[in-house]
Amino acid sequence: METQKPFNYELFRQQAVQQLRTGEHNVPGIQGLLAPVIKDLLESALLPDTYSRNEPNNVIANKPADLNQKTTLFNWPLDNSRPNRYLRRTDHVEETNRKRIEKEILSLYEQGVPYETIAHQINVRFKELIDIDTLINTTNQLLPQMQAWLKRQLKPVYACIWVTDKAIQLWSESELHTIISYNVVGIDLEGNRDILGHYITNKSSIDFWPDLLYDLKVRGMKDPLIVCFENIEKIKPIINQVYPQTQVHSSIMHQMQHSLLHIKGNDLPKLRKALQSVYKALSLIESVETWKTVKAVWEARYPLIISQWEQNWDNLMGPMIYPDLVRKMTQGNHLVTTCQELLVIATKINGLDTTETELLKSLYITSRQVLTKQKLGVNKWGALIQQLAVVFGERIAKNHTSII
C-alpha cells in the first residue's frame, strides 16, 4: 500500500489563494463542509499583501471584519489614502505652476511689456494659452498696493513741487474721449525727490485743482514752499486759497518743451541754447538784456514762440528773485521729465482701448521701477537748504533740525 504524503496545508493554501486570484477555479460548496476553509481562503485572497511578506501573524490582524459585504475577487477594494495622496500631489504641481506663471506675468508687466506680448511669452514658455482678461485679473493683485501707495502719508513741508498734466484719448463705447493725467513730483527738506501722486480725471484744470490740493493736504502736506505748474494764471488763486504762503511760478521746463516741440533741423539746438541763456542768467537784469538779443535773432522766424514768452514773462522770470541754487531747483529735474515719459509708456502698455484703472495701474508700476533705479538725492543739498532758509526763514527752521 502506497504511503500517502502528509497534506501540506500551507502549500495548499498558497496555491489555492493564487488560483482564486487568477480565476483559474471556482469554489463550490460555500455552505458545505469546507466552509471554514473557504472562509479562510476568501479572507486571505482579499488581503493582497498578506503573504507577500511571509508574516503569518499579520493574517489575523488584517482579516476583514465582515465577509458579507458585497465584493469580488477581481475588483479589489481601493486604499482610500492612495488616490488622495496622488490628487494632493497633482494639485501641488498645478498650484506651483500657476504661481510661476503669475510671477512671470507680474515681472513682465512691471517691465512695461504690453498684454499681447505677455500672453505670447507665457504661451511659448509654459505652453499655456492666456487671454487678456486673465492677465488683467492677475495684475489686479497690485491694486491694493497701488491704492496704499497713492494714499500714503506725505512730508509736512516740501521745498518745491511740480505738477505736470497731459491729455490722453481713450476709447470708450466705440468713441474717443479725453482724460487728463496729473503727476506730482516733490523735493522734501531732506533733499529727496519723490513721485507724490498720479491723478486721472475728465474734469477741467480749474475744476480738478481743488481736488488735487485737498488730497495732498489730507495726506499730510502742510506747506509746499514753491509750486511750479504750466499755466498758473487761473490756478494760482486756487493754490493760495489752500496754501496762502506758497510761491507759485510757471514751469520753465514746460515752457521750453512747448517752444521746441515742432522745431526741427539745425534750428533746434541753436534755439534751445538761446532760450536757456535767458533763464540761466545770473540776474533779472541780465535776463532782460539776453532776451533782447534772442528776440532780435529769432522773432522773424518764430514769432509765436517769442510772443508766448513775452506774454508769460513775469511768471517765467519769477524765480529770478531767488538765490542761484534755489532758482536752478525750480527749473525742474530728471524725475519730473521721467514722469511725463511714464505716461507715454503706460499708454503703450495698454493702448487706447483701456480703462482709467488700467492706466493708473501702469503708472504705478512704472513709477515704482523709476523710484528704485533713479538717483533721488539733490546735488549740493547742504548749500541749497541754507539758501532756502534765507528765503523762507521760520518756515524752514521749524521743520528742519539742522537749520538753527
SELO-366731 format. One line per 10 residues: number of its first residue (from 1); for each residue y, z, x of C-alpha. Coordinates in Angstrom, 1 decimal, always signed. Each point is the difference from the previous one (the first is absolute). Example, Ala and Ser with C-alpha at 12.3 -4.5 7.8 and 13.67 -1.06 7.14 Angstrom:
1	-4.5:+7.8:+12.3 | +3.4:-0.7:+1.4
# end
This chain:
1	+0.0:+0.0:+0.0 | +3.3:-1.1:+1.4 | +2.4:+2.8:+0.8 | +3.2:-0.2:-2.1 | +3.1:+0.3:+2.0 | +2.3:+2.8:-1.1 | +2.8:-1.1:-2.2 | +3.3:-0.2:+2.0 | +2.4:+1.0:-2.6 | +3.1:-0.4:+2.1
11	-1.0:-3.6:+1.0 | -0.8:-0.8:-3.7 | +3.3:+1.5:-1.0 | +2.0:-2.0:+2.5 | -1.8:-3.3:-0.9 | +0.4:+0.6:-3.7 | +3.7:+0.8:+0.3 | +0.4:-3.2:+2.0 | -1.9:-2.1:-2.6 | +2.1:+1.5:-2.8
21	+3.2:-0.8:+1.8 | -1.1:-3.6:+0.6 | -1.4:-0.4:-3.5 | -3.5:-1.1:+1.2 | -1.8:+2.2:-2.6 | +0.6:+1.4:-3.4 | -0.9:+3.6:-0.6 | -2.0:+0.5:-3.3 | -1.0:+3.3:-1.4 | +3.2:+1.8:+0.2
31	-1.3:+2.4:-2.7 | -3.5:+0.2:+1.6 | -1.7:+2.1:+2.6 | +2.1:-1.4:+2.8 | +3.2:+1.1:-1.7 | +0.9:+2.6:+2.7 | -0.7:-2.5:+2.8 | +2.0:-2.6:-1.8 | +2.8:+2.4:-0.6 | +0.1:+0.9:+3.7
41	-0.1:-3.6:+1.0 | +2.8:-1.0:-2.3 | +2.2:+2.9:+1.2 | -0.7:-1.1:+3.6 | +0.7:-3.7:-0.8 | +3.4:+1.0:-1.5 | +1.1:+1.6:+3.3 | +0.5:-2.8:+2.6 | +0.6:+2.2:+3.0 | -2.8:+2.6:-0.6
51	-2.7:-1.5:+2.2 | +2.1:-1.8:+2.5 | +0.6:+3.1:+2.0 | -3.5:+1.6:-0.2 | +1.4:+3.1:-1.5 | -2.4:+1.2:-2.7 | +2.2:+3.1:-0.7 | +2.7:-2.3:-1.4 | -2.3:-1.3:-2.7 | +0.2:+3.1:-2.2
61	+3.7:+0.6:+0.7 | +0.9:-3.6:-0.9 | -2.2:-0.5:-3.1 | +2.0:-1.0:-3.1 | +0.2:+2.7:-2.6 | -0.6:-2.3:-2.9 | -2.6:-2.8:+0.0 | +0.7:-0.9:-3.6 | +3.3:-1.7:+0.8 | -0.2:-3.8:-0.4
71	-0.2:-1.8:+3.3 | -2.1:-2.6:+1.7 | -1.5:-0.2:+3.5 | +2.0:-3.1:+0.9 | +3.5:+1.0:-1.2 | +0.6:+2.9:+2.3 | +2.5:+2.7:-1.1 | +3.1:-0.6:+2.1 | +1.5:+2.7:+2.2 | +3.3:+0.5:-1.7
81	+1.6:+1.2:+3.2 | -0.5:-3.3:+1.8 | +1.9:-2.5:-2.3 | +2.9:+2.4:-0.2 | +0.1:+0.3:+3.8 | +0.0:-3.7:+0.3 | +2.7:-0.4:-2.6 | +2.2:+2.6:+1.7 | -0.4:-1.9:+3.3 | +0.9:-3.3:-1.7
91	+3.0:+1.6:-1.7 | +1.1:+1.4:+3.4 | -0.2:-3.4:+1.6 | +2.0:-1.6:-2.8 | +2.6:+2.8:+0.2 | +0.3:-0.4:+3.7 | +0.4:-3.7:-0.3 | +2.6:+0.4:-2.7 | +2.1:+2.4:+2.1 | -0.2:-2.5:+2.9
101	+1.3:-2.8:-2.2 | +2.8:+2.2:-1.4 | +1.0:+1.1:+3.5 | +0.2:-3.6:+1.1 | +2.0:-1.0:-3.0 | +2.6:+2.7:+0.6 | +0.1:-0.8:+3.7 | +0.7:-3.7:-0.6 | +2.5:+0.9:-2.8 | +1.9:+2.3:+2.4
111	+0.3:-2.9:+2.4 | +1.8:-2.1:-2.6 | -2.9:-2.3:-0.7 | +0.2:-1.8:-3.5 | -2.6:+0.9:-2.6 | -1.5:-3.5:+0.1 | -0.6:+0.3:+3.7 | -1.5:+3.5:-0.3 | -2.4:-1.3:-2.6 | -1.1:-2.8:+2.3
121	-0.5:+2.3:+3.0 | -2.0:+2.5:-2.1 | -2.3:-2.8:-1.2 | -0.5:-1.2:+3.6 | -0.7:+3.4:+1.5 | -1.8:+1.8:-2.8 | -1.3:-2.9:-2.1 | +1.7:+1.5:-3.0 | +2.1:-1.9:-2.5 | +3.1:+2.0:-0.8
131	+2.5:-1.0:-2.6 | +3.8:+0.7:+0.0 | -0.3:+2.7:-2.6 | -2.5:+1.9:+2.1 | +2.3:-0.2:+3.0 | +2.9:+1.3:-2.1 | -2.0:+2.9:-1.3 | -1.1:+0.8:+3.6 | +3.5:+0.0:+1.4 | +1.1:+2.1:-3.0
141	-1.5:+2.9:+1.8 | +3.2:+0.0:+2.0 | +2.2:+0.6:-3.1 | -0.1:+3.9:+0.2 | +0.9:-0.1:+3.7 | +2.8:-2.5:-0.7 | +1.5:+2.1:-2.8 | -0.1:+3.1:+2.2 | +1.7:-1.9:+2.8 | +2.7:-1.4:-2.2
151	+0.7:+3.4:-1.5 | -0.1:+2.0:+3.3 | +2.7:+2.4:+0.9 | +2.9:-1.3:+2.1 | +2.2:+1.7:+2.5 | +3.2:+1.6:-1.4 | +2.4:-2.0:+2.3 | -0.3:-3.5:+1.4 | +2.4:-1.4:+2.6 | -0.2:-3.5:-1.6
161	-2.0:-1.7:-2.7 | -0.2:-3.8:-0.6 | -0.9:-1.5:-3.4 | -1.2:-3.6:+0.0 | -0.8:-2.0:-3.1 | -1.8:-3.3:-0.6 | -0.7:-2.0:-3.2 | -3.5:-1.1:-0.6 | -1.4:-2.4:-2.6 | -3.4:+0.9:-1.6
171	-2.1:-1.7:-2.7 | -0.4:+1.9:-3.2 | -1.5:-1.4:-3.2 | +0.4:-3.6:+1.4 | +3.7:+0.6:+0.8 | +1.8:+0.8:+3.2 | +2.1:+3.1:-0.1 | +2.2:+1.6:+2.6 | -0.4:+3.6:+1.3 | +2.0:+1.7:+2.8
181	-1.6:+2.0:+2.8 | +2.0:+2.7:+1.7 | -1.0:+1.5:+3.3 | +1.6:+3.1:+1.5 | +0.0:+0.9:+3.7 | +1.5:+3.1:+1.5 | +0.7:+1.8:+3.3 | -0.3:+3.8:-0.2 | +1.9:+2.5:+2.2 | -2.9:+0.1:+2.4
191	+0.4:-3.6:+0.8 | -3.1:-1.3:-1.8 | +0.0:-3.2:-2.1 | -2.0:-0.1:-3.1 | -0.6:-2.1:-3.1 | +1.1:+2.3:-2.8 | -1.1:-2.1:-3.0 | -0.7:-3.3:-1.7 | +1.2:-0.7:-3.5 | -0.7:-2.9:-2.3
201	+2.1:-0.6:-3.1 | +1.2:-2.7:-2.3 | +3.3:+1.7:-0.5 | +3.3:-1.2:+1.4 | +1.3:+1.7:+3.2 | +2.7:+2.0:-1.9 | -2.6:+1.2:-2.5 | -2.6:+0.9:+2.5 | +2.0:+1.8:+2.7 | +0.4:+3.2:-2.0
211	-3.9:+0.2:-0.4 | -0.4:-0.6:+3.8 | +2.5:+2.7:+0.9 | -1.5:+2.5:-2.5 | -3.5:-0.5:+1.5 | +1.4:+0.6:+3.6 | +1.8:+3.1:-1.2 | -3.0:+1.4:-1.9 | -2.2:-0.5:+3.1 | +2.4:+2.2:+2.0
221	+2.7:-2.2:+1.5 | +3.2:+2.0:-0.3 | +2.4:-1.7:+2.3 | -0.3:-3.5:+1.5 | +2.9:-0.3:+2.5 | +0.2:-3.8:-0.1 | -1.4:-2.6:-2.4 | -0.1:-3.7:+0.8 | -0.6:-2.5:-2.7 | +0.7:-3.7:-0.4
231	+2.5:-0.1:-2.9 | +1.8:+3.3:-0.3 | +3.0:-0.9:-2.2 | -1.7:+1.1:-3.2 | -2.6:+2.3:+1.5 | +2.3:+2.3:+2.1 | +1.3:+1.9:-3.1 | -3.5:+0.5:-1.2 | -1.1:+1.4:+3.4 | +3.0:+2.3:+0.2
241	-0.7:+1.5:-3.4 | -3.3:+1.3:+1.3 | +1.0:+0.6:+3.6 | +3.8:+0.5:+0.1 | +0.3:+0.4:+3.8 | -2.1:-3.0:+1.0 | +1.6:-2.8:+1.9 | -1.0:-3.4:-1.5 | +0.3:-3.2:+2.0 | -1.1:-3.6:-0.4
251	-3.1:-0.8:+2.1 | +1.1:-2.3:+2.9 | -3.7:-0.9:+0.5 | -0.2:-1.5:-3.5 | +3.3:-1.8:+0.4 | -1.3:-1.6:+3.2 | -3.2:-1.1:-1.7 | +1.8:-1.6:-2.9 | +2.5:-1.7:+2.4 | -2.7:-1.5:+2.1
261	-2.6:-0.8:-2.7 | +0.6:-3.7:-0.2 | +1.3:-0.6:+3.5 | -2.2:-2.1:+2.2 | +0.0:-1.8:+3.3 | +2.2:+0.8:+2.9 | +2.6:+1.7:-2.3 | -2.3:+2.9:-0.9 | +0.0:+1.8:+3.4 | +3.6:-0.7:+0.6
271	+1.3:+1.2:-3.4 | -2.3:+3.1:+0.2 | +1.5:+0.9:+3.4 | +3.6:-0.6:-1.3 | -0.5:+2.2:-3.1 | -1.7:+2.8:+2.1 | +3.0:+0.1:+2.3 | +2.1:+1.0:-3.0 | -1.9:+3.1:-1.1 | -1.1:+1.0:+3.5
281	+3.6:+0.3:+1.2 | +1.1:+3.3:+1.4 | +2.8:+0.6:-2.5 | +1.3:-1.3:-3.3 | +3.0:-1.7:+1.8 | -2.4:-1.8:+2.3 | -2.1:-1.1:-3.1 | +3.1:-1.4:-1.7 | +0.9:-2.1:+3.1 | -3.5:-1.2:+0.5
291	-0.2:-1.0:-3.7 | +3.1:-2.2:+0.4 | -1.8:-1.9:+2.8 | -3.2:-0.3:-2.1 | +1.9:-1.3:-3.0 | +1.9:-2.6:+2.0 | -3.2:-1.4:+1.4 | -2.4:+0.1:-3.0 | +2.1:-0.2:-3.2 | +0.2:-3.8:-0.1
301	-3.8:-0.2:+0.2 | -1.1:+3.0:-2.1 | +2.9:+1.0:-2.3 | -2.2:+1.9:-2.4 | -1.3:+2.4:+2.7 | +3.6:+0.7:+1.3 | +1.2:+0.6:-3.6 | -2.9:+2.4:-0.7 | +0.8:+2.1:+3.1 | +3.7:+0.2:-0.8
311	-0.7:+1.0:-3.6 | -2.3:+2.8:+1.2 | +1.9:+0.9:+3.1 | +1.1:+3.5:-0.8 | -3.5:+1.0:-1.0 | -1.6:-1.6:+3.0 | +2.4:+1.5:+2.5 | -0.2:+3.5:-1.6 | -2.4:+1.3:+2.7 | +2.6:-0.9:+2.7
321	+1.5:+3.4:-0.6 | -3.1:+1.7:+1.5 | -0.8:+0.5:+3.7 | -2.0:-2.7:+1.7 | -3.5:+1.4:-0.5 | +0.5:+0.9:-3.7 | +1.5:-3.5:-0.6 | -3.0:-1.6:+1.7 | -2.3:+2.1:-2.2 | +1.5:-1.3:-3.2
331	-0.6:-3.6:+1.1 | -3.7:+0.3:-0.9 | -3.3:+0.3:+1.9 | -3.4:-1.7:+0.3 | -1.5:+2.2:-2.8 | +2.6:-1.3:-2.5 | -0.8:-3.6:+1.0 | -3.7:+0.7:-0.2 | +0.3:+1.4:-3.6 | +1.4:-3.4:-1.0
341	-3.0:-1.7:+1.6 | -2.4:+2.3:-1.7 | +1.0:-1.4:-3.4 | -0.8:-3.5:+1.2 | -3.4:+1.2:+1.2 | -0.6:+1.7:-3.3 | +0.7:-3.1:-2.0 | -2.3:-2.0:+2.2 | -2.8:+2.4:-0.5 | +0.3:-0.1:-3.8
351	+1.6:-3.3:-0.7 | +2.3:-0.6:-3.0 | -2.7:+0.8:-2.5 | +0.0:+3.7:+0.5 | +1.3:+3.3:-1.5 | +2.7:+2.4:+1.1 | -2.7:+2.6:+0.8 | -1.8:-2.4:+2.3 | +3.2:-0.9:+1.7 | +0.9:+3.7:+0.5
361	-3.5:+0.7:+1.2 | +0.3:-2.7:+2.7 | +3.4:+1.3:+1.1 | -1.5:+3.5:+0.4 | -2.9:-1.3:+2.1 | +2.2:-2.1:+2.3 | +2.6:+2.8:+0.3 | -2.7:+2.4:+1.1 | -1.1:-2.4:+2.7 | +3.6:-0.5:+1.2
371	+0.7:+3.7:+0.2 | -3.2:+0.5:+2.0 | +0.7:-2.8:+2.5 | +3.7:-0.1:+0.5 | +2.2:+2.2:+2.2 | +1.9:+2.1:-2.5 | +2.3:+2.0:+2.4 | +3.6:-0.9:+0.6 | +1.2:-0.7:+3.5 | +2.7:+2.3:+1.4
381	-0.4:+2.4:-2.9 | +1.3:+3.0:+1.9 | +3.3:-1.8:+0.5 | +0.0:-1.5:-3.4 | -0.4:+3.4:-1.8 | +2.9:+1.4:+1.9 | +2.2:-2.9:-1.2 | -1.2:+0.6:-3.5 | +1.0:+3.6:+0.3 | +3.5:-0.9:+1.0
391	+0.4:-2.4:-3.0 | -1.8:+2.1:-2.7 | +0.6:+3.5:+1.3 | -1.6:+2.8:-2.1 | -2.2:-2.4:-1.9 | -1.9:-0.5:+3.3 | +0.3:+3.5:+1.5 | -1.5:+1.8:-3.0 | -3.0:-2.3:-0.1 | -0.7:-0.5:+3.7
401	-0.8:+3.1:+2.1 | +0.8:-1.6:+3.4 | +3.6:-0.6:-1.1 | +2.2:+3.0:+0.5
# end
